[in-house]
Amino acid sequence: MRESGAALHPAPGPELCPFCDAPMPGAGACAACGARIASPARAEATSALIALLRLGPPAADGQPAEPVAPGRRPRRLLPVVRRAPSWVLSAAAHAALLLLLAQLVVMIREADPLHAVRVSLGAPRAREEPGERTPDREDEPSPAKAETRSEAEATDPGRVPDAPPPPVPVADPPPEPSLPTAAPAGASPTPPAPPPRPSPFAARTGPGRAEALTRHGGSAETEQAVDRGLAWLAAHQSEDGRWSSGRFSKGCPVEDDGAGKIQCACWGEGVHGHDVAYTGLAVLCFLGAGHAPGEGPYTREVTAGLAFLLASQQPDGAVGDPNTGYPMYNHGIGSLAICEAAALTRDPRFLRAAELAVQYTLRCQQVGGGWDYYGWANAGRNDVSVSGWQVMALKSALIAGIPVPERHWAAASKFLRRMTRSDGEVRYADRGFQGSEGNVRHGPGMTAVGLLCRLYLGEKPGDAALAASARRIAAETPSWHRSTESKLHTVYYWYYGTLALFQWGGEPWADWNRELKSALIPNQRKDGHAAGSWDPAESWLSRFGGRLYATTLNILNLEVYYRYLPIYRDLGVEPTPDPTLIRTPEQALASVTADSSGTRFAAVQMLAATEGGEAFKALEKSLGDPNSMVRWQAVKGLAKRTEPRALDLLVEALRAEKGLLRRVLVDALGERGDRRAVPALLEALADEDSEVRRRAVRALEKLSGESLGAETAKWTAWWREAPRARR
């Protein structure tokens, strides 16, 4: 009987959780679901609310229709509830539901704060001013978020700080990690907290700048060159804050040469229509040396330049007039300057402008992942050169705390990988700009852009394709002499090559930096009003940009030691040694038949400077290599050899080649100074490629000392009349 009675009338059991019905001894946290009830009164109120929501239609005797499980409290309806109209019950139930939802939010936050998820992208956004509204942004995580979030967040992704962390002061050097203190006896030693990640701009000012200058290969001479260049820029700024490539010399003093008035020595004006881009480059020069608004002796100049860029921004975010030629160059370079200013100053004006510019950049990204000359998202063309400036601007936007959705980074990375060949060479674009016989335009400048952007997009230095690109750039170090003769050796190439190999580090950077300083420091103007600038080279790109373009890029080249911190080297990550690196002639001889064209290229490059019959045979064999770059290195090597057969091999190659290498072969025949090459050069005068014909005339002029123009008949007559002894 007692058992039967106990079954019908169970003894009061422990309190049950109102959320999951698990036993819950008194007030506190539920062991099953984590809910927390602060007090018995609160628990009773919560239970009543939940019981009210759980009740279904009452049975005939007023009891709940559902059975009462053992250990559960019976739930009865009050008489007043049974007599209440249905609309009253409905209103009460809805009010109870709202109260319960509010209660749930409070209790869940108290029980488990990890339910609140915060995605940190680095430096906090600036506080909005009253009456202003910052445009909405997508909150997708970025692949570069590890660049900007704190170490504590990296080790604990669910951590929710009480307040946003303050921005890292730009002027201070990276803090030195402190040594751990000894742990008490019997206690486990606590590892020291990792030091905070420094801002990529941290070395631009303060003691950190001198340390970075020494560490990365700068010198007092490079700093003097930067100072002279900034002084020249400051003297050639327009009254409205812009720097104009076509009008920078209008305010220069004039000099009397004895025959009349002439302008000062600051010749070299460029084309009009790209003042936004040139102003952006000039502003970057000042920001790179730590001269921001309110900081440094060039506060007025950099503030006025930034004001011009902000005034040039369109309502849709485009920086510059979208109807000018190649407007995405203006936008990319202008955006880069604005984003750097936003990161350095945290000024709300620059932050708002940078956000608008980033939104425009993302809208203009092509389906293929790159960007085109014009801001049309459906242009169907992806250009590596244009894309390089956009990627750099987006990288600086991340440093300023402006997020970039991950899909945009992924698309850009996929595009650059698609444009990179297995030997590291990068094509200019995926449509248009094809040379003779359909050869896609390329060059070392594009390879440098591709390498830098892929490093910025998060690819690691140990990647084989990146190593091949770095090797190609390292093989074409800066040379002032070559910049006056080659279309490919431009200050544009030096700019991207400097940034890329600085990030790469190691021997390639040391060799590049040595040649860079040798090319720039002696050739900076130090006389008259042009002091501090660089003469534009004779290449088409330098003529397009003029003295202003050459000067700004060369200043940025000499600021590289502290303008950015290395992405990987300051984290203890060095590029993985390239297993295909050729260090000795013996390795080169063994590698001329390697499967990798990049390895063959490096091998032939070394053999071109190696004496001996074995090296000569290897160069001869490489003239038939399937890769045009390998053949090019073989031609360069044979052009310097003194063996008589070298000339015969070059002539045979000229008659066999069908592509652009014919131009190099014609130059090589002219440089040898051997008149036995004249018959082959006479044939080249009738070549279908106009550039081959032009170079053939130049080679014949070197060999003959005559100036007979481009007519084949005149050169043929000269050759027939030339004494046989002089042939």
ZAMARGU-4260 file (C-alpha; in steps of 0.2 Angstrom, whole numbers, plus 5000, padded with zeros to 4 digits):
<rodrens>
0) 5000/5000/5000 | 5014/5012/5004 | 5022/5008/4987 | 5005/5011/4979 | 5002/5027/4988
5) 5020/5033/4984 | 5017/5030/4966 | 5000/5040/4966 | 5007/5055/4977 | 5026/5056/4974
10) 5036/5065/4987 | 5042/5082/4982 | 5058/5081/4972 | 5072/5093/4968 | 5069/5109/4959
15) 5068/5106/4940 | 5076/5118/4927 | 5062/5128/4918 | 5071/5126/4902 | 5077/5108/4900
20) 5068/5100/4916 | 5084/5093/4922 | 5086/5093/4942 | 5092/5109/4948 | 5096/5111/4967
25) 5091/5128/4972 | 5096/5144/4963 | 5111/5144/4952 | 5116/5137/4935 | 5109/5122/4927
30) 5122/5108/4925 | 5113/5102/4909 | 5110/5118/4899 | 5119/5131/4908 | 5104/5142/4912
35) 5106/5153/4927 | 5092/5158/4939 | 5098/5172/4951 | 5085/5169/4965 | 5071/5158/4971
40) 5058/5171/4966 | 5065/5173/4949 | 5065/5154/4947 | 5047/5153/4952 | 5042/5167/4940
45) 5051/5159/4926 | 5043/5142/4930 | 5026/5150/4930 | 5029/5158/4913 | 5035/5142/4905
50) 5021/5132/4913 | 5008/5144/4906 | 5016/5142/4889 | 5016/5123/4890 | 4997/5121/4895
55) 4986/5115/4881 | 4967/5114/4881 | 4961/5109/4899 | 4952/5093/4902 | 4935/5091/4908
60) 4940/5092/4926 | 4951/5107/4924 | 4968/5097/4924 | 4980/5097/4910 | 4977/5086/4896
65) 4995/5079/4895 | 5000/5066/4909 | 5011/5071/4923 | 5028/5062/4922 | 5035/5055/4938
70) 5045/5068/4947 | 5036/5082/4938 | 5026/5095/4947 | 5007/5094/4943 | 5001/5110/4934
75) 4984/5116/4938 | 4974/5130/4931 | 4967/5143/4942 | 4948/5145/4942 | 4950/5163/4936
80) 4959/5157/4921 | 4946/5144/4917 | 4933/5157/4918 | 4942/5170/4907 | 4937/5174/4889
85) 4949/5167/4876 | 4955/5184/4870 | 4961/5188/4888 | 4970/5171/4888 | 4978/5175/4871
90) 4984/5192/4877 | 4991/5185/4893 | 5000/5171/4884 | 5008/5184/4871 | 5014/5195/4885
95) 5021/5181/4895 | 5030/5175/4879 | 5038/5192/4877 | 5044/5193/4895 | 5051/5175/4894
100) 5061/5180/4878 | 5069/5195/4887 | 5072/5184/4902 | 5081/5171/4891 | 5092/5184/4883
105) 5098/5190/4900 | 5101/5172/4907 | 5110/5165/4892 | 5122/5180/4892 | 5125/5177/4911
110) 5127/5158/4909 | 5138/5158/4894 | 5146/5173/4886 | 5153/5163/4872 | 5136/5163/4863
115) 5141/5181/4858 | 5153/5180/4843 | 5163/5195/4839 | 5174/5195/4823 | 5189/5207/4825
120) 5198/5214/4810 | 5211/5224/4819 | 5211/5243/4822 | 5193/5249/4828 | 5183/5260/4817
125) 5183/5279/4821 | 5168/5285/4831 | 5154/5292/4820 | 5150/5310/4823 | 5132/5315/4827
130) 5121/5316/4812 | 5133/5306/4801 | 5131/5289/4795 | 5145/5278/4789 | 5140/5267/4774
135) 5136/5249/4778 | 5150/5237/4776 | 5150/5218/4774 | 5157/5209/4789 | 5164/5194/4781
140) 5181/5189/4788 | 5197/5193/4777 | 5211/5181/4774 | 5222/5195/4780 | 5213/5196/4797
145) 5228/5188/4806 | 5238/5204/4800 | 5227/5215/4811 | 5219/5206/4825 | 5228/5204/4842
150) 5237/5189/4848 | 5224/5186/4861 | 5210/5185/4849 | 5221/5174/4838 | 5223/5161/4852
155) 5205/5162/4858 | 5193/5166/4843 | 5178/5167/4855 | 5185/5180/4866 | 5174/5195/4868
160) 5184/5210/4875 | 5175/5223/4885 | 5180/5237/4874 | 5188/5239/4857 | 5207/5239/4858
165) 5215/5256/4855 | 5225/5258/4838 | 5243/5254/4838 | 5253/5270/4839 | 5262/5273/4823
170) 5276/5283/4829 | 5282/5270/4842 | 5294/5256/4838 | 5288/5238/4840 | 5289/5234/4859
175) 5302/5222/4865 | 5296/5206/4873 | 5299/5205/4891 | 5307/5190/4899 | 5296/5178/4909
180) 5297/5179/4928 | 5301/5164/4938 | 5286/5154/4944 | 5283/5150/4963 | 5289/5134/4969
185) 5277/5120/4966 | 5267/5130/4953 | 5267/5127/4934 | 5276/5141/4925 | 5265/5153/4915
190) 5271/5157/4898 | 5273/5175/4894 | 5260/5184/4884 | 5266/5186/4866 | 5270/5204/4862
195) 5257/5214/4852 | 5259/5213/4833 | 5266/5230/4827 | 5257/5240/4814 | 5265/5238/4796
200) 5268/5257/4797 | 5276/5257/4814 | 5294/5260/4807 | 5291/5276/4798 | 5294/5287/4813
205) 5303/5287/4829 | 5318/5276/4834 | 5310/5261/4824 | 5315/5270/4808 | 5333/5271/4812
210) 5333/5253/4817 | 5323/5247/4801 | 5335/5258/4790 | 5350/5249/4796 | 5342/5232/4797
215) 5336/5232/4779 | 5350/5240/4770 | 5347/5258/4770 | 5361/5271/4773 | 5364/5290/4777
220) 5365/5292/4758 | 5348/5285/4755 | 5341/5296/4768 | 5349/5311/4760 | 5342/5307/4743
225) 5324/5305/4751 | 5326/5322/4760 | 5332/5330/4743 | 5317/5322/4734 | 5304/5328/4746
230) 5311/5346/4746 | 5309/5346/4727 | 5291/5339/4728 | 5287/5353/4740 | 5294/5366/4729
235) 5283/5360/4714 | 5266/5358/4721 | 5252/5368/4714 | 5242/5380/4724 | 5227/5369/4724
240) 5237/5355/4732 | 5239/5344/4717 | 5255/5338/4709 | 5253/5339/4690 | 5265/5330/4678
245) 5261/5342/4664 | 5262/5358/4674 | 5274/5355/4688 | 5287/5367/4681 | 5275/5382/4677
250) 5281/5390/4693 | 5299/5387/4691 | 5311/5401/4690 | 5319/5405/4673 | 5337/5407/4669
255) 5346/5418/4656 | 5358/5408/4646 | 5365/5423/4637 | 5354/5421/4622 | 5337/5424/4630
260) 5326/5418/4644 | 5324/5399/4646 | 5315/5389/4658 | 5324/5381/4673 | 5332/5364/4672
265) 5316/5355/4678 | 5312/5349/4660 | 5302/5333/4657 | 5284/5337/4658 | 5272/5322/4656
270) 5255/5320/4649 | 5239/5328/4656 | 5224/5320/4664 | 5232/5310/4678 | 5234/5323/4692
275) 5225/5312/4704 | 5237/5298/4702 | 5253/5309/4702 | 5246/5318/4718 | 5243/5301/4726
280) 5261/5296/4722 | 5268/5312/4730 | 5257/5311/4745 | 5263/5293/4747 | 5281/5299/4747
285) 5278/5311/4762 | 5267/5298/4771 | 5281/5285/4768 | 5294/5296/4777 | 5282/5299/4792
290) 5276/5316/4786 | 5257/5316/4790 | 5244/5330/4793 | 5250/5338/4809 | 5267/5329/4809
295) 5283/5334/4802 | 5289/5349/4792 | 5279/5345/4777 | 5262/5346/4786 | 5255/5359/4774
300) 5260/5350/4758 | 5253/5333/4763 | 5237/5341/4770 | 5234/5351/4754 | 5238/5335/4744
305) 5225/5325/4753 | 5212/5339/4752 | 5214/5338/4733 | 5211/5320/4733 | 5196/5321/4744
310) 5189/5335/4733 | 5192/5323/4718 | 5182/5309/4725 | 5165/5306/4716 | 5149/5303/4726
315) 5150/5284/4721 | 5167/5283/4729 | 5178/5284/4713 | 5194/5294/4716 | 5196/5305/4701
320) 5185/5308/4685 | 5179/5291/4678 | 5179/5299/4661 | 5198/5302/4660 | 5209/5290/4651
325) 5213/5274/4661 | 5203/5280/4676 | 5206/5265/4687 | 5225/5270/4689 | 5219/5287/4696
330) 5207/5278/4708 | 5219/5265/4713 | 5234/5276/4717 | 5222/5290/4725 | 5214/5277/4735
335) 5231/5270/4741 | 5236/5287/4748 | 5219/5290/4756 | 5219/5273/4765 | 5237/5276/4771
340) 5232/5293/4778 | 5217/5285/4786 | 5227/5271/4794 | 5241/5284/4800 | 5229/5297/4807
345) 5212/5289/4811 | 5205/5305/4805 | 5186/5302/4802 | 5187/5312/4785 | 5200/5300/4778
350) 5191/5285/4785 | 5175/5289/4777 | 5183/5293/4761 | 5193/5277/4762 | 5177/5267/4765
355) 5169/5274/4750 | 5184/5271/4739 | 5185/5253/4745 | 5167/5250/4741 | 5170/5257/4723
360) 5185/5246/4721 | 5176/5231/4726 | 5161/5235/4714 | 5173/5237/4699 | 5181/5220/4702
365) 5179/5209/4686 | 5171/5192/4687 | 5189/5185/4683 | 5195/5192/4699 | 5206/5207/4692
370) 5202/5225/4687 | 5202/5234/4670 | 5207/5251/4665 | 5189/5257/4667 | 5177/5255/4682
375) 5165/5243/4673 | 5162/5227/4682 | 5157/5218/4666 | 5172/5224/4655 | 5177/5206/4654
380) 5196/5210/4654 | 5208/5208/4669 | 5224/5218/4669 | 5238/5214/4681 | 5245/5232/4681
385) 5229/5240/4686 | 5225/5226/4698 | 5242/5229/4707 | 5237/5246/4713 | 5220/5240/4718
390) 5227/5226/4729 | 5239/5238/4737 | 5225/5250/4741 | 5214/5236/4749 | 5229/5230/4759
395) 5231/5248/4767 | 5212/5248/4770 | 5214/5233/4780 | 5227/5241/4790 | 5215/5256/4793
400) 5202/5244/4800 | 5191/5243/4784 | 5186/5225/4781 | 5187/5218/4763 | 5176/5202/4761
405) 5186/5186/4759 | 5178/5182/4742 | 5186/5197/4734 | 5203/5192/4740 | 5201/5174/4734
410) 5195/5180/4717 | 5211/5191/4715 | 5222/5178/4721 | 5215/5165/4708 | 5217/5178/4694
415) 5235/5181/4698 | 5239/5163/4699 | 5230/5160/4682 | 5241/5174/4675 | 5258/5166/4682
420) 5266/5154/4671 | 5276/5139/4678 | 5292/5148/4675 | 5287/5163/4686 | 5283/5175/4672
425) 5267/5185/4673 | 5256/5190/4658 | 5250/5208/4657 | 5232/5204/4654 | 5220/5190/4649
430) 5213/5199/4634 | 5221/5212/4622 | 5238/5219/4621 | 5245/5205/4610 | 5262/5208/4601
435) 5267/5201/4584 | 5261/5183/4580 | 5249/5183/4595 | 5262/5184/4609 | 5254/5190/4625
440) 5263/5205/4632 | 5273/5202/4647 | 5289/5208/4656 | 5298/5209/4672 | 5287/5223/4678
445) 5272/5212/4678 | 5281/5198/4686 | 5285/5210/4700 | 5267/5215/4702 | 5261/5197/4703
450) 5274/5192/4716 | 5271/5207/4727 | 5252/5205/4726 | 5252/5186/4729 | 5262/5189/4745
455) 5250/5203/4751 | 5236/5191/4747 | 5243/5178/4760 | 5253/5166/4749 | 5269/5160/4758
460) 5286/5163/4751 | 5290/5144/4750 | 5278/5142/4735 | 5287/5135/4720 | 5279/5147/4708
465) 5283/5162/4719 | 5301/5156/4720 | 5302/5156/4701 | 5295/5174/4700 | 5307/5180/4713
470) 5322/5172/4704 | 5317/5180/4687 | 5316/5197/4696 | 5333/5195/4705 | 5340/5191/4688
475) 5335/5208/4681 | 5342/5220/4694 | 5341/5239/4692 | 5353/5248/4680 | 5352/5266/4675
480) 5361/5262/4659 | 5348/5249/4654 | 5334/5260/4659 | 5339/5272/4645 | 5339/5258/4632
485) 5326/5245/4637 | 5307/5247/4637 | 5306/5234/4651 | 5318/5242/4663 | 5308/5256/4670
490) 5305/5265/4686 | 5289/5256/4687 | 5297/5239/4687 | 5310/5245/4700 | 5296/5251/4711
495) 5287/5234/4711 | 5303/5224/4711 | 5309/5234/4726 | 5293/5230/4736 | 5292/5212/4731
500) 5310/5207/4734 | 5310/5217/4750 | 5296/5206/4756 | 5305/5191/4749 | 5322/5195/4758
505) 5338/5185/4758 | 5351/5186/4745 | 5339/5191/4731 | 5335/5207/4741 | 5353/5210/4746
510) 5359/5210/4728 | 5344/5220/4722 | 5346/5233/4735 | 5364/5235/4731 | 5361/5238/4713
515) 5346/5249/4716 | 5356/5261/4727 | 5370/5261/4713 | 5357/5266/4700 | 5348/5280/4710
520) 5359/5289/4721 | 5373/5294/4709 | 5359/5299/4696 | 5349/5310/4707 | 5350/5329/4701
525) 5360/5339/4713 | 5362/5355/4704 | 5351/5370/4702 | 5332/5371/4704 | 5330/5352/4698
530) 5341/5346/4713 | 5332/5332/4722 | 5323/5325/4706 | 5328/5312/4693 | 5328/5315/4675
535) 5315/5304/4666 | 5323/5290/4655 | 5320/5289/4637 | 5308/5274/4639 | 5290/5277/4633
540) 5283/5275/4651 | 5295/5288/4658 | 5291/5300/4644 | 5273/5297/4648 | 5275/5301/4667
545) 5289/5313/4665 | 5301/5320/4679 | 5287/5320/4692 | 5283/5301/4689 | 5301/5296/4690
550) 5305/5306/4705 | 5290/5300/4716 | 5293/5282/4712 | 5312/5283/4715 | 5308/5292/4732
555) 5297/5277/4737 | 5310/5265/4731 | 5322/5273/4744 | 5309/5273/4758 | 5307/5254/4756
560) 5317/5251/4772 | 5305/5258/4784 | 5289/5261/4773 | 5282/5244/4777 | 5287/5230/4789
565) 5291/5214/4780 | 5276/5203/4781 | 5284/5186/4785 | 5302/5190/4790 | 5297/5200/4806
570) 5287/5184/4811 | 5302/5173/4810 | 5297/5166/4793 | 5310/5166/4780 | 5307/5160/4762
575) 5310/5142/4759 | 5327/5139/4750 | 5324/5136/4732 | 5330/5118/4728 | 5333/5123/4710
580) 5344/5138/4714 | 5360/5137/4703 | 5375/5142/4713 | 5390/5135/4703 | 5394/5132/4685
585) 5395/5113/4688 | 5377/5114/4694 | 5372/5125/4679 | 5380/5112/4667 | 5370/5098/4675
590) 5354/5108/4674 | 5353/5114/4656 | 5342/5100/4652 | 5331/5100/4668 | 5312/5098/4666
595) 5308/5115/4674 | 5311/5130/4662 | 5315/5141/4677 | 5329/5130/4682 | 5336/5130/4664
600) 5334/5149/4663 | 5345/5151/4679 | 5357/5138/4672 | 5360/5147/4656 | 5361/5164/4664
605) 5376/5158/4674 | 5384/5149/4659 | 5382/5165/4650 | 5395/5173/4661 | 5406/5157/4662
610) 5421/5154/4651 | 5426/5137/4644 | 5421/5125/4630 | 5408/5116/4640 | 5399/5132/4644
615) 5400/5137/4626 | 5392/5120/4620 | 5378/5122/4633 | 5374/5139/4626 | 5374/5133/4609
620) 5362/5119/4614 | 5351/5131/4623 | 5348/5141/4607 | 5335/5127/4603 | 5327/5127/4620
625) 5308/5127/4618 | 5307/5142/4631 | 5310/5159/4623 | 5317/5166/4639 | 5330/5152/4640
630) 5335/5155/4622 | 5336/5174/4626 | 5349/5170/4639 | 5359/5160/4627 | 5359/5174/4614
635) 5365/5186/4628 | 5379/5174/4632 | 5384/5170/4614 | 5385/5189/4610 | 5399/5191/4623
640) 5409/5176/4617 | 5425/5178/4607 | 5424/5161/4598 | 5422/5164/4579 | 5408/5151/4579
645) 5398/5162/4591 | 5394/5174/4576 | 5389/5159/4565 | 5377/5153/4578 | 5369/5170/4581
650) 5366/5172/4562 | 5358/5154/4561 | 5347/5159/4575 | 5341/5175/4567 | 5336/5166/4551
655) 5328/5152/4561 | 5318/5163/4574 | 5300/5168/4571 | 5296/5178/4586 | 5301/5194/4596
660) 5318/5186/4599 | 5324/5192/4582 | 5325/5209/4589 | 5337/5204/4602 | 5347/5194/4589
665) 5349/5209/4578 | 5355/5219/4593 | 5368/5206/4597 | 5375/5205/4580 | 5377/5224/4580
670) 5386/5224/4597 | 5399/5211/4592 | 5406/5223/4579 | 5410/5209/4567 | 5406/5214/4548
675) 5403/5196/4544 | 5386/5199/4551 | 5382/5212/4538 | 5373/5200/4525 | 5361/5194/4539
680) 5358/5212/4544 | 5354/5216/4526 | 5341/5202/4526 | 5334/5209/4542 | 5330/5226/4533
685) 5316/5217/4524 | 5309/5209/4540 | 5290/5211/4542 | 5293/5217/4560 | 5296/5236/4559
690) 5306/5235/4575 | 5318/5222/4568 | 5320/5233/4553 | 5324/5248/4564 | 5336/5239/4574
695) 5345/5232/4559 | 5348/5250/4553 | 5355/5254/4570 | 5367/5239/4570 | 5373/5243/4552
700) 5377/5260/4557 | 5387/5254/4571 | 5397/5242/4560 | 5399/5254/4546 | 5400/5271/4553
705) 5388/5277/4540 | 5371/5284/4541 | 5361/5278/4525 | 5344/5278/4532 | 5332/5263/4530
710) 5334/5259/4512 | 5340/5242/4508 | 5347/5247/4491 | 5359/5260/4499 | 5366/5248/4512
715) 5368/5234/4498 | 5377/5246/4487 | 5388/5251/4502 | 5392/5233/4506 | 5397/5229/4487
720) 5408/5244/4486 | 5417/5241/4503 | 5434/5234/4500 | 5436/5216/4503 | 5449/5219/4516
725) 5437/5229/4527 | 5423/5215/4526
</rodrens>
